[in-house]
Amino acid sequence: VDAEPWFRRFLAWEEIDERDLARERDLDPGVARPRRLHTVDKWQALLYLAKCCVVQGKDKAAQDAYLQALALYPQWPNAYLGLSALALQADDLDAAEHYAQAALHEIDSGARPHIGAFVEEAEYAVGPYALLQQIAYKRYEKGDEGQLAVALGWCEKGLERTPNEPILTDYARQYQHGRTILNRNQAAI
């Protein structure tokens, strides 16, 4: 099912902020008003639109949606994580690392304002670490031997932070695999 047209129609609604929303509540409910879109709804719709575009292979549209979401709520790491994943997929490792580090900074700062949005906090526990680990592994595969230890370091940090058992099991398996390769490489020296 292509949800992109629905999100685009939804995003075309007029945006409304908290003050306008409060004033509208006081108006006569019988008065016709245009459909309004609260900023947090727009932010979430942009994130969903970006994910739909990624699935459809529309990376530029996904990037645009993530950047618009980032402009609305730069303190929330979701758009940074999406942009990092897109850059990683495009093999732009520097941009991928920049966005993953930005996500990590926002997560660690704890400065996210309460916006009443549904967010998957488990994604914050391991998401940036998994991306940084994958970036380091790609650099290792391109010949930078020192990046394997960096990847394992990111993996260790992710293992410390994730509360999710299935993610933890998969992540631990990846860590053990990387540790085996590192040990083998060090023994050969």
C-alpha positions as CSV (number, residue, x, y, z in Angstrom):
1,V,0.0,0.0,0.0
2,D,1.4,3.4,-1.0
3,A,0.8,5.7,1.9
4,E,2.8,8.5,0.5
5,P,-0.1,10.4,-1.2
6,W,-2.0,10.3,2.1
7,F,0.9,11.8,4.0
8,R,1.3,14.5,1.3
9,R,-2.4,15.4,1.6
10,F,-2.2,15.5,5.4
11,L,0.9,17.7,5.2
12,A,-0.9,20.2,3.0
13,W,-3.2,21.1,5.8
14,E,-2.7,24.5,7.4
15,E,-0.3,24.3,10.3
16,I,-1.5,25.5,13.7
17,D,0.5,26.3,16.9
18,E,-0.5,25.8,20.5
19,R,-1.9,29.4,21.0
20,D,-4.1,29.1,17.9
21,L,-5.3,25.7,19.0
22,A,-6.3,27.1,22.4
23,R,-8.2,29.9,20.8
24,E,-10.0,27.5,18.4
25,R,-11.2,25.5,21.4
26,D,-13.1,28.6,22.6
27,L,-14.8,29.2,19.3
28,D,-18.3,28.0,18.4
29,P,-18.0,24.4,17.3
30,G,-20.7,25.0,14.7
31,V,-18.4,27.4,12.7
32,A,-16.7,25.7,9.8
33,R,-13.0,26.0,9.9
34,P,-10.3,24.6,7.6
35,R,-8.5,21.4,8.6
36,R,-5.6,22.3,10.8
37,L,-2.4,20.4,11.4
38,H,-0.6,20.7,14.8
39,T,3.2,21.0,14.5
40,V,3.8,17.7,16.3
41,D,1.5,15.9,13.9
42,K,3.3,17.5,11.0
43,W,6.7,16.3,12.5
44,Q,5.4,12.8,12.9
45,A,3.8,12.7,9.4
46,L,7.1,13.9,7.9
47,L,8.9,11.1,9.7
48,Y,6.4,8.5,8.4
49,L,6.5,10.0,4.9
50,A,10.3,9.7,4.9
51,K,10.1,6.1,5.9
52,C,7.5,5.4,3.2
53,C,9.9,7.1,0.7
54,V,12.8,5.0,1.9
55,V,10.8,1.8,1.3
56,Q,9.9,3.0,-2.2
57,G,13.5,3.8,-3.0
58,K,12.8,7.6,-3.2
59,D,15.9,8.6,-1.2
60,K,15.9,12.3,-2.2
61,A,12.2,12.6,-1.1
62,A,13.0,10.8,2.1
63,Q,16.0,13.1,2.8
64,D,13.8,16.2,2.1
65,A,11.1,14.9,4.6
66,Y,13.7,14.2,7.3
67,L,15.3,17.7,6.8
68,Q,11.8,19.3,7.2
69,A,11.2,17.2,10.3
70,L,14.6,18.3,11.7
71,A,13.7,21.9,11.1
72,L,10.6,21.5,13.3
73,Y,12.2,19.6,16.2
74,P,16.0,19.6,16.1
75,Q,16.2,18.3,19.6
76,W,14.6,15.0,18.7
77,P,17.0,12.5,17.2
78,N,14.6,10.7,14.8
79,A,15.4,12.7,11.7
80,Y,19.1,12.6,12.5
81,L,18.9,8.8,12.6
82,G,17.0,8.6,9.3
83,L,19.5,10.9,7.6
84,S,22.4,8.9,8.9
85,A,20.9,5.7,7.6
86,L,20.3,7.3,4.2
87,A,23.9,8.5,4.0
88,L,25.2,5.1,5.1
89,Q,23.1,3.5,2.3
90,A,24.6,6.0,-0.2
91,D,28.1,5.2,1.2
92,D,28.6,8.8,2.3
93,L,30.3,7.7,5.5
94,D,31.3,11.2,6.7
95,A,27.7,12.4,6.5
96,A,26.4,9.2,8.1
97,E,28.7,9.7,11.0
98,H,27.8,13.4,11.3
99,Y,24.1,12.6,11.6
100,A,24.6,9.6,13.9
101,Q,26.8,11.7,16.2
102,A,24.2,14.5,16.2
103,A,21.5,12.0,17.1
104,L,23.7,10.7,19.9
105,H,24.3,14.2,21.2
106,E,20.6,15.0,21.3
107,I,19.8,11.7,23.1
108,D,22.5,12.3,25.7
109,S,21.6,15.9,26.2
110,G,18.2,14.9,27.5
111,A,16.9,18.3,26.2
112,R,14.0,16.9,24.2
113,P,10.9,19.0,24.9
114,H,7.7,17.1,25.7
115,I,5.6,17.3,22.5
116,G,3.1,14.6,23.1
117,A,4.3,12.5,20.2
118,F,4.6,8.7,20.1
119,V,8.3,7.8,19.7
120,E,10.0,4.5,20.1
121,E,12.5,5.2,22.8
122,A,14.2,1.8,22.3
123,E,15.4,3.2,18.9
124,Y,17.3,5.8,20.9
125,A,19.0,3.2,23.0
126,V,20.8,1.4,20.2
127,G,20.1,3.3,17.0
128,P,23.0,5.7,16.9
129,Y,25.4,3.0,18.1
130,A,24.3,0.5,15.5
131,L,24.8,3.2,12.8
132,L,28.2,4.2,14.1
133,Q,29.2,0.5,14.3
134,Q,28.1,0.0,10.7
135,I,30.0,3.1,9.5
136,A,33.2,1.8,11.2
137,Y,32.7,-1.7,9.7
138,K,32.4,-0.1,6.3
139,R,35.6,1.8,6.8
140,Y,37.3,-1.4,8.0
141,E,36.1,-3.2,4.9
142,K,37.6,-0.4,2.8
143,G,41.0,-1.2,4.3
144,D,41.2,0.9,7.5
145,E,42.3,-1.8,10.0
146,G,41.8,0.4,13.1
147,Q,38.1,0.8,12.4
148,L,37.3,-2.8,13.5
149,A,38.2,-1.8,17.1
150,V,36.2,1.4,16.7
151,A,33.2,-0.7,15.5
152,L,33.5,-3.0,18.5
153,G,33.7,0.0,20.8
154,W,30.4,1.3,19.4
155,C,28.9,-2.1,19.7
156,E,29.9,-2.3,23.4
157,K,28.3,1.0,24.1
158,G,25.1,-0.1,22.4
159,L,25.1,-3.3,24.4
160,E,25.3,-1.3,27.6
161,R,22.4,0.9,26.7
162,T,19.8,-1.4,25.1
163,P,17.0,-2.7,27.3
164,N,15.4,-4.8,24.5
165,E,16.2,-8.5,24.8
166,P,15.9,-9.5,21.1
167,I,18.0,-6.5,20.0
168,L,20.5,-7.3,22.7
169,T,20.8,-10.9,21.5
170,D,21.4,-10.0,17.9
171,Y,23.8,-7.2,18.9
172,A,25.8,-9.5,21.1
173,R,26.1,-12.0,18.2
174,Q,27.5,-9.2,16.0
175,Y,29.9,-8.2,18.7
176,Q,31.2,-11.7,19.2
177,H,31.7,-12.0,15.4
178,G,33.7,-8.8,15.3
179,R,35.7,-9.7,18.4
180,T,36.6,-13.1,16.8
181,I,37.9,-11.3,13.6
182,L,39.8,-8.7,15.7
183,N,41.5,-11.5,17.8
184,R,42.4,-13.4,14.6
185,N,43.9,-10.3,13.0
186,Q,45.9,-9.5,16.2
187,A,47.2,-13.1,16.4
188,A,48.4,-12.9,12.8
189,I,50.5,-9.8,13.5
